[in-house]
């Protein structure tokens, strides 16, 4: 990959904006009296809420980042085995964190022997102890950092041992994957797409074929074709019937276009190419609406194509503004959300554990929305401060 492609400002800015909005919409549970179009749509309702767009955009960015990360490791001289090991370790980390976060709402505090808040804070502390970026050291600090990681593992193992969900008593349940949580879904998606990219990156046709495959699987699953082939088979042959991988592979294809155009005198045309692709995907999505509803919960093909279209158009605007017009500094205030994304995502779990109900005047309507945006910016500020003292998650 060309030197100038090692760090594209627009990708970091898009990631930061998406994380800002993810924290913003995740705070809606504290609000009342806000417009329905801002919230997640219910499963059976044929509607796309603003909140339903955020996660697909994040998966799109995950996909865009995969080629950069993979080729950077290849440039360092790593072989396929070493790269696969890295992919597996990152995926497992996300799956572990997803397992904890998805089980917290199901926890029975009495049966577990601790409050949900204590459990939640302890889990996040464990995450930070294990996956913090510790400075390289050859003296006693090296063993201190290893001890902290071991402590983190011990905390998580203890929490797994103590956890009980459900009604309690004899019906108490151990931790279960459920739907894996947001981090778990990202983990499975990253694993699938990163492995495929590693083996297919030299052949663009195979990458396009993989993108087509995941979209066809999504359509086939919702159209009932897969059920007709295997009536007693699982509801989803792939996670989300391929919807999540489709988002990420759309991002991979977006990066392929970057590789082709960014280092040439045609890079200004890339904005129009992205917008054109985005509009095409929107049209396909609305055509598919004749056959499938728009539903994030069901991960329908309409949701996939419409959100991919929105992601392409949004990224085109950010690319034009940051990489062509060189206005990346406009987004400096939210930069930590794009470079310390996982840290930024997990901090609210600690804040909410000590949540104190605010007056209705601060949580209703437009004032409530302003409160949630201020909260999101505050989380990014805390992320920046933690980074300055050496606290930053990296998997």
N, C-alpha and C positions, 0 to 999 in steps of 0.2 A: 504494500500500500504506500502511496506517495507520502512524503514527509508532511506535506500540508494537510493531509487527511487524518493525521494521528489524533487531532483534537478539533472537532467541529463545534464552534460556539453554539450553533442552533440546537444541537442535540442536548447539550447541558441545559440550555435555557428552556427547551421544551420539557425536559425532565423536571426541572425546578418548578415551572408553572403547573405541571400536572400534579406534582407532590403538594404544592401550595393549595390547589383546588381539592385534592383528595382529603387533606386535613380539614379544609373548609367544609366540605359536604359531610365528612364524618362527624362533624360537630352539630349537625342538624338535629340530632336526637335531643339536644338540650333546648331546642327552640319550639315555639308554637306560632301559629298564624303566619306561616310562610307559604308562598305559592307552590301549588302541587307540581308545576312544571320544573321546579328546581330539585325536587326530590326523586328518589327511586320509584319507578313505576311498579305496581303490583304484578305478580307473575302472569295473571290471566288478562291483564289490561293491555290492549294494543296501543302502546304509547311509549315514547322515549323521553324520560326525564333527563335533565341536565346531569344529575348524579350518575346516570347510567352510562355516560360517555367517558367518564374519567378513567376507569379501570382499563377499558380497551385502548385508550391512548397510552397508558403506561405500558401495556404489553407491546404496543407498537414501538415504543422507545426501547424496550428490552430487546426486541428484534433488531432494531437499528444498531444497537451497541454490540451485538454478537460478532459481526465481521471484524470490527475494530479490535475487540479483545482477542479473538482467535488469531488474527494475523500478527498482532503484537507479540503473542507468545511464540508463534512460528518464527518471527524475526529474531527472537531471543535464542533460537536454536532448540526449542522444546520439540520432542517427538509426539506422535499421536497419543501414546500411552500417558505421557505426562499431562497433556492437555485434557484428555478424558478424565484423568484423576482429579484435575482442578475442577472440571465441570461437575463431576459427581460430588465432590466435597461442598461446592457452592450450593448445589441442589439439595443435598441432605441438610445443610444448615437452614435453608429456607423451609424445608418440610418440617424440621423439628420446631422451628418458631411458629409455623403455621399450625402445627398440631396443638401447641399450647394455647395460642390465641383463639382458636376455634372452639376449644373446650371450656375456656373460662366462663362464657355465658351459661354453660350447661352445669356448672359446678354446684354441688350441694354443700354449702358451708358447714353445716352441722356434721354431716358425715365425713367431711374432709378434715375437720378439726381446726380450720382457720377461715378467716373471712376472705371473700373474693378479692378485696383490695390487697390484703397481705400476699395472697397467692400471686396476684397479677404483678405486683411490684417485685416480688422475689424472682419470678420468671424472667422479667426484663433485666434485673440485676445479673442473673445467670447468663443471659444472652451477651451482655456487655463484658462480663468477665471472660467469657470464652472467645468471643469474636472481636474484641477491641484490637485496634492497631497499636501494638506495643512497640516501642523503639527498639532497634537492634542493639544488643548489648552482649558482651562476653564476660562481664564480671558477675557479681552476686545478683544483679538485677535480672539477669537472664533466668535464674532459678526462681526469683520472686514472681516474674511474669508467668512462668510455667505453673507455679503454685496457685496463682490467681485463676488460671484457666482450669486447673484441676478442681478448685473450689467451685467454679461455675458449673462444671459437669456434675459435681456432687449435689449442688442445689437443685439442678433440674431433675436428677435421679430421685432425690428426696420428694420433690413435688409430684413426680409421676407415681411414686409409691403411695403418697398420701391422698392423691386426688380421688374423689368419688363424685359421680354425677348422678342425675336422675332424682328419684324420690328418696333415696337413702335407705338405710336398713338392708334387708336382704336383696332389695331391688337396686341397690347402689351399683353404679357402673364405673369401670375403669375408663381411662382415656381412650377415645375412639377418633379415627380420622374425620368422621362426619363428611363435610365437603372440602376439607383441608384448609379452609380459611384463605384469605387473599394471598398471604405469603406462600402458603403451600401450593396454590394454583400457579403462582409465578414460578415456584421451584420446579414443578412438573413441566410447565411450558418451556422454561429455560433449558432444562435437561434435554427434552425432546428436540428442540430447534437447534441448540448448540451442537449436539451430536450429529444431527443431519447436516448442518452447515459444514462441520469439520470434514465430513467425508464427501460432500457435494460441491464445496466452494470453487473447485477448479472447473466445474461444468455448470454454467448458468442455466442450461436447459433442465438439469436435474433439480435445481433450486426452484425454478418456476413450476416444475411438475409436482414438487412437494407442496407448494402453495395451492395448486389446483386440487391436489388430493385432499388436503384438509378442508377446503371449502366444499368439495363434493361430498365428503363424509358428513359434514354438517347438514347439507341439504338432504342427503340420503337418510340420515337419522330422523329428521323431522318429517320427512315425506312418508316414512314408514317402510322404505325400501329395505333397510337393514333388518327390520323386524320380520319382513316377509321371507328373507333369506334364512334367518335363524330365529324362529318364533319364540323359542325358550331362552334365547340369548340375553345378554345384559341390555339395559336400556341405552347405555352409552358404550359404544365399542371403544371409543377414545374419550379422554376427559373432555366433557362438554361437546362430545361428538366432533372434536377437532376445531371448535370455535376459537379456543384460546391460542392454539398453535397457529391458526389462520391469522390472527392479529399479529403475532410475533413474526411470522413469515412475511406478512405484508411489510413490516418494518425492515426486514432483511432485504426485500426487493427495493425498498426506498434507498437503502445504503448502496445497493448495486448501481443505482442511477447516480448516486453521489460519486462513486468511484469512477464512473464513466465520464461525467461532465465537470466535476469540480475543478480538476487540474487543467482544464482547457479553457479556451476563450468562449466556450459555449455555456459556461456555468450560469450565466444570467438567464439562459433559457430554461434552466431547471425549475425555476419558480412556476412557469407556465405549464411545464410538463407535469409537475406535482398537482397543480390545480386541475388540469385536464383529467388526470387519473382519478382525482378525488371526485370530480363531478360525475365521471363515468360510474364510479362505485356507488355514488348516491342514487343514480338512475337505476342501476341494477338492484339496489336495496329496495327501492320503492316499487319496482316491477315485481320483486319477490314478495312484496307485501300482499299481493293478490292471493298468495298461497300460504303465507306464514305471518303470524302477528309479530310485532316488534316486542321482544321480551328479553331483558337481560337475564332474568332468573332462569328461563328456559334456554338461553344462549341460542336464539333462533338465527337463521341465515340473514334475515332482514337486519337484525341488530348488528351482525358482523359487518355486512357491507356498508350500511349507513355510517357506522362508527369509523370504519376504515376510511370512508370518504371524508368524514369530518377531520380525521387525523391527518390525512394527506394535505388537505386545504389549510389546516391550522399550521402544520409544519412548514408548508410553502411560505406562509406569511412570516413566520419566525425566521426561516432561512433567509428570506429577502431582507428582513430588518437587521439581522445580526451578522450574517456572513457576507452579504452584498453591500448593505448600507453601513455596516460596522457600528451598530448601535447596541452591542451586547452589554455595554456598561449601564444601559438603562435598567437592566435587570440585576444589577449588582446586589441589591438588598436581599434578593431571594436566592442568590448563588449557592449558599450552603445546601439548599434543598435539592440541587442538581448534582452536587459532588459528595454529599453525605446523606444520601437519600434514605438508606435503611435506618440510620440514627434518627433522622427526622420523623420517620414513620412510627417508630417505637416510643418516642418521648411522650406522646399523648396518653399512652397506657399508664404511665406513672402519674401524670397530671390528673387524669380522670379517677385514679384510685383515691385521691384526696379531694375529690370534687365537692364543692359546697354550692348548693342551689342559690342562684342569683335571683334578684327581684324580677317579677314578670315584666316590668318595664324595660329590662335589659335583655330579655329573651323572646320578645314578641315582635313579629313583623320585620320591618326594615332595620330597626334598631338591633334586633337579634342577629340579623344577617351581618351587620357591621361588627357586632361582638364576635361572631364566628370568624370573620376575616382577620380581625385584630388578634384573635387567639392563634390562627394559623401563622400569622407573621411573628407572633411571640415564640411559637415553637421553632420557627426557623432561626430566630435570634438566639434561642437557647442552644440550638444545634451548633451555631457559629461559636458561641462561647465555649462549649464543650470541646470543640475541635482545637481551640487555642490552648487548652490545658491537656491535650493529648487523649481525649475521649472521643473515639470515632469507630464505628463498626465497619468492618470490611470482611466479606466472605469470599 
